[in-house]
């Protein structure tokens, strides 16, 4: 069992930046591929970014690539999502998730554990 707790969300103006954090507890953190997803009101949960177990590789959805960075610190059991040049369409609840998958994955069904989410609101 892995427990995930997100933090760092909030209200920010368009063009601003936020750094989301996810603290993991439970089984060895380095055993898991980690991902960030988001869900806007009335929309399905969508993939944002994923990072491999060692942090050597990462992958992003097209809409955030180039202005977001996912990273992890296995010694601290933490994963981060730094987002820059935020847009109103980035407004959503952001979720951290952990997967037993062999490599980074974009599919929500591949993730075994989820946090409760943190709200990000970008005003225009």
Buried (B, 14 or more C-beta within 10 A) or exposed (E): EBEBEBEBBEEBEEEBEBEBBBBBEEBEBEEBBBBBBBBBEEEEBBBBBBBBBEBEEBBBBEBBEEBBBBBBEBEEBBBBBBBBEBBEEBBBBBBBBBBBBEEBBBEBEBBBBBBEBBEBBBEE
